[in-house]
Amino acid sequence: MNNSSKDLKRKETLLQYTKRVLRGGKTIRKSLGQNFLVSAEVVESIVAAIGENHFWPVVEIGSGPGGLTRALAEKVDQLWAVELDQENVEILREEMPPEKVKILQADALKLNLEELWGKQKGWLVGNLPYYITNPLLMHFLEQSSNLFGMIVMVQKEVAERMTAKPGGKEYGILSIAVQLAADARILFEVPPTSFHPQPKVTSAVVRLDIRPFPDFDCERDEFFRIVKAAFAQRRKTLANALSAGLHISKEEVITALGKAGLEGKRRAETLSIADFQEVTRQMTGRKQVSEKNRQSD
């Protein structure tokens, strides 16, 4: 297909485009969580959310047959479309202008942003496959130094967990991981009718603006080990959950919590990120003292 043909086809509506490319017998793979976006209004809103950042590189995760990709290609200067499914990759290669879109057939969970665009920063955009949303978010949050931000579509309940504040049932490990690295907010909800085939759940688009200097002044691995232990048994008190999850005595936990200004009877969902950081400092100090004592024996 020559470039002029592609220019003409880009004038199709999103629904016309999707119907045409799927008419060729494309298999919709539920195992890959494939629900293709067919709402032009939603696509336009996602692209608009990028704002004036079009000159920075953008990577789209889960491009599918290219409904969002074709709109992004009109907006941004450097675009990578990452897709795992072979049939979708073939559609993308047929439909997308090669001078505008670099197509990568790859597992997004193995994608290294620095290998993609070097030391510069960029944006991540995408309708994330719902069956691996959490692992994808964690994977790219670990690469936040290579990002200005993310604009992602996820299930509404996941969006609520990403943006939840302490005190509610939605608040948990994902809330802390996201908000430790970024300022997150829900931009808008997306009904099932915006997709083909229609999912059974409402979706939401979330924007994450990565903080250039995250406020983090304790040992990161230990921090997340403590957070995971605290939320592993949400119904237990903090003292009991940490004792069980970290395999240390309840008395030691209560002592560390006291030094952090917290009561052992509190529950994990009531602690802020700053609270967990202080607990980590106290628990790390306890561990370092114990190790020094063992070395001196």
Secondary structure as UniProt FT lines:
FT   HELIX           3..9
FT   TURN            10..11
FT   HELIX           14..22
FT   TURN            23..25
FT   HELIX           30..32
FT   STRAND          36..37
FT   HELIX           40..49
FT   TURN            50..52
FT   TURN            54..55
FT   STRAND          57..61
FT   TURN            64..65
FT   HELIX           67..75
FT   STRAND          78..83
FT   HELIX           86..95
FT   TURN            98..100
FT   STRAND          101..105
FT   HELIX           108..110
FT   HELIX           113..117
FT   TURN            118..119
FT   STRAND          122..127
FT   HELIX           130..132
FT   HELIX           133..141
FT   TURN            142..143
FT   HELIX           144..146
FT   STRAND          147..155
FT   HELIX           156..163
FT   TURN            166..167
FT   TURN            169..170
FT   HELIX           173..181
FT   STRAND          182..190
FT   HELIX           192..194
FT   STRAND          195..196
FT   STRAND          203..210
FT   HELIX           220..232
FT   TURN            233..235
FT   HELIX           238..246
FT   HELIX           250..259
FT   TURN            260..261
FT   TURN            264..265
FT   HELIX           268..270
FT   HELIX           273..296
//
